[in-house]
Amino acid sequence: MDARAARLGTGSFRNLTPGALRRAGEPRAPHAGIFAGRGAGDGLNGRSIAVAVYRDGAPRLTRIFLDGTAPVPLVAEYSIDPVWSPDGRFLIYSGADVGTTFPLRAVANDGRPYQIPPLILTRGARHVVFQPDAAAIVILRGDIGHKSLWRVDLRTGAQQQLTDFAGIPDIGDFDLAGDGAAVVFDRVQETSHIALIERGG
């Protein structure tokens, strides 16, 4: 697996290392650990986290308070992969798989349903990143074996393709720079070599 960066809207790609990313001030490569615990913290001054807790045989998002206060259920249905908006007003989560697809839904900070445009994604595209202004998200959209980055306006539902990853198979995790202008992503590329070994004698 390797990490690459793309300047959105330019089609320019380059290979990156975690050290180069830190020096450049860009988001770290996904395999460097940037996604550990991503999106769990909320906007309540870091006093709680949102995690999927198994209740009644299914994972359901629950707020866990760091001061020992009793946990509070956030979502009553199947829900995983929470990602809080930058302003902490709501989070987006993944619903249950239906065949090879799953829905994206949202819930407000206080547990009430939060309206976002209907979004159905394919397996392998569960990662969601908010743009800095929280008015839009960036998602992976496409077939199971080939996806590109798309921007979704959460107010209008308008979608805009940001990249064309043709020829770059198996895009995995990704992250945006602080200004939303560049993206770092990983990819898995399998190669094999055949060698002939001649037996002596």
N, C-alpha and C positions, 0 to 999 in steps of 0.2 A: 504494500500500500504506500502511496506517496501523496504529497500535498502540493497543490498548485493554487495560484491566485489569478483572479481575472478582474480587470477594471471594467465595471459594468458599462455596457453601451459601446465598448470599443472592440470586443472580440480578442483582446490581447491576453495571452496566458504566459505564466512563467512558473518554473518549479521553485519551491520554497523549502527552507528548513526552519524549525522552531526558533533557532537563534537569529536567523535573518528576519523573521517576522517580528521578534521583539525589538530588534534594532530599528526596523522600519516603522514601528508603531502601529502595525496592522494586526488584525486578529490572529491568534495563534492557530497553528495547524490543529485540526480536530484530534489527530492521534496523540497530540501532546497533552491531552487531558482537559481541554477547555470545556468539554461538555459534561464533565462530572457534576451532577447536581444542577444542571442548567434549568432555569425557570422555576425552581422550587420556592425561592424566597418571594415574599409579597411586598406590598407597598406600605405595610404597617411598621415602618422603622425597623425592619428586620426582626420583629418579635415572633414571627411564626413562619412555617413553611407549608407548602401544599404537597402532599404525597398521595399515591394510590394505595389504599388500605383494603385488603380483602374483607368484604362483608357480604354475607348471604351468597357466597360462592363466586363473587365477581369483584374486580378491583374498582373502587369508587374513591374519588378525590376527597381528601379530608385535610382540614387545617390542623396542624400540630403546633401548639404554642410552646415556645422555648422556656417559659417560666413555670411550666408544669400545670397550667390550666388545662382542664379537660378538653380533649379534641372535639372539633366541631365539623360535622359532615358538610361538604361543599356541594357535591353532586350526587344525586340519588341513583343515577344509572351507571352503566359500565363507562369508566373514564380513566385514561392514563395519559402520560406525557404532558403534564401541565407546563405552560409557558406564560408567565405574567407579562402584561403590557408594561412598557417603561414607566408609566405613571401609576401603576398599581391598581387601577380601577377595575380591571377584569383579567381573566386568563382564558387562554384557548387550550383545548384538550382534544385528544383523539377518542372517538367512540369505538364501539365494537366492530370487528371485521364483518363484512357481509360479502362472502365470496372472496374476491381479490381486492375489494375496495373497503374504505372506511370513511366515516364523516368527521369533519372538524366542527366542533361546537364551542360555545363560550359561556362563562358564568361570571357574574359580577363579584366584586370583593366580598359582598355580604351574602352570597349564595343565591341571589336571584338570577334567573336566566338573563343572558346578555345577547342581544340581537347582532348577528353577523350574517353576511351573505352565505347562502347555501354552498358548501364546499365538500366534494367527494374526491378523495385521492386514492391512488393505488398503493398496494403494499410496497414497502421500501421507501416511502416518502413521508414518514411520520414527523420528520424534523421541520419545525416552524421557527422563523426568526422575525421579530418585529423590526420595522424601520424606526429610526430614532424618534419620530414624531407620534408613534403609535397609531397613525392613521392608516397604515398599510402593513401587510406581512409579506414575506418572501417564502415561497414554497417550492418543492420539487414536483413537477407535473410531467406526465408522459406515460409511456409503457413501462412495464416492470423492468425491462432491460435497458431502457434508454429514457433518461429524464433530463429536463433543463429547468433553470430557475425562472420562476414567474413572480411578478408582483401583483398582489390582490389589494385593491382599495376597499377598506372595511366599511366605508360609507356608501359607496356606489355599487360595489361588486365588480367594477371594471378590472379586467386582467390584462397584463402586459408582459410579453415574453422578454426576459432580460438577457438570456444567454442561449446559445445553440451549442450543445455539447455533442454534436455529431462526431463520431469517431472516438469519443472518450467514454468507455463503458463503465457501468457500475459506479456511478457517483454515490458517495455515502453522505457523511455529515458535511455541513458547511457553516460558515459564520460570516457576518458582515463587519466591515470596518466601522468605526464610530460614526463616521459621516454618511454611511450607507452607500458609498461610491464604489467600494471594492468588495470582493467576496473571496474567501479561502475555502477550498473544498478538498476532500480526499477522494481517491479512486482506487479500485482494485483491478489489477490487470494481470491475468494469468499467462505465463509463458512456459514452454517446455522445450527441452533439448533431447535429441536422440544421439547416443554415442554407440559406435561399434567397437566391441572389445573382442579381439581375436585370441583364442586360446592357443597357447604354445604346445608343441609336440603333437 
